[in-house]
Amino acid sequence: SVQNWNGGASDEARARKQLEFASQTQKLLEDTGVPHAILPGNDDNLAGGDVGETSVYNDYFGPERYHALAASESWKAAGAQYHPWKEGDNQNSYNLFSAGGQDFVTVNLGYDVTPEEAQWASSVLKQYSTRNAIITHAYHAYSSSPDGRGTKLSHDGEIINDLVIADNPNVALVLSGHERGVSIMVRKDVGSAGHNVAELLAD
């Protein structure tokens, strides 16, 4: 995330300048061939105010960029796939990959999740219910404890917990950003008995 919309909705020139820099920087990772995922934070999508196929974010990090990466030999070797939530819109996406003899699905949700987006995420997890699932999003607030343990839900935490995580027992890991700080916790019996989820925040 870059502070590209700090000037408000009228400051599109600033947003484009900084997204161009972010795009060039992201290419360093892409050139390694390592499969990865990306999502827009609040400073990338105007806190949920600039979304959809025509958003500024999609001009720089749209689906065509990640379809091309997924077609590379390194992604294929890892069994990695990329899928946007809607044609032409990379506000949300999911990835499939395999590692260590295990199959995974990663669901990547942009800032300010709507009920439609949460329901889409849940449908993906149900479609791939036999895969270990990872959620990436602005989900946790930072911990005030010296060891980083103990926290509360952040901006989109409640909707993701209730509509996505609690209803899908294959979710094993939640990775969060956005909040300035860290937190770590393992929640037990999330939504159903035996559904334990490791949850981490690092910003």
Disulfide bonds with the S-S distance in Angstrom:
none
